[in-house]
Amino acid sequence: RGPSARESAGVLRYKAPECLWGCEESCVGFGADVWAAGCLLAEMLGCGVPLFSASFPLALLVGMTELFGLPSGDGARLEALGAGRETRAVLESVERAALREFEGERPPVTETLRRKYPDASTACLDLLSRLLPVDPDARLSAREALLHPWFTSAYNFPLVLESEIPQ
């Protein structure tokens, strides 16, 4: 069987982790689009350098895991999100190595992003950290993103009126 339309659509470096893990039901939701928006914002902050760059899905997942870690909990959440046994084993190994490097505890995502984008505002990094959780259930919705202070307080007035955002 060939890839589904959703699996083959889009640019690899903007694909949400759940799409790469194979969780088709999560991949068709807005969470994958929010992830892609976060990747684009990061690319703009990086002056055109993509947040992730890989030529095949597993390499991309390894890069995501190195930067952000895995969904919280044991491997059960990763399995529930559609990651196969071999993929889980590789990613869990990458996570163990990262935790050794961080002496057992990852820094907050905003700190990781601050090191990568030192000139970005605190509000921008907060938004980015909320667009890019590896667990799709932890991401902002598009509506929540548009109502984030980075958009609403940057110019002391909202760029989009809340009443204009579809429910």
Salt bridges, closest charged atoms under 4 A:
GLU18 OE2 - ARG139 NH1 2.77
ASP33 OD1 - ARG6 NH2 3.48
GLU43 OE1 - ARG13 NE 3.88
GLU86 OE2 - ARG85 NH2 3.49
GLU95 OE1 - ARG106 NH2 2.78
ASP126 OD2 - ARG130 NE 2.93
ASP126 OD2 - HIS148 NE2 2.61
ASP135 OD1 - ARG77 NH2 2.65
ASP137 OD2 - ARG77 NH2 2.75
GLU162 OE2 - ARG143 NH2 3.49
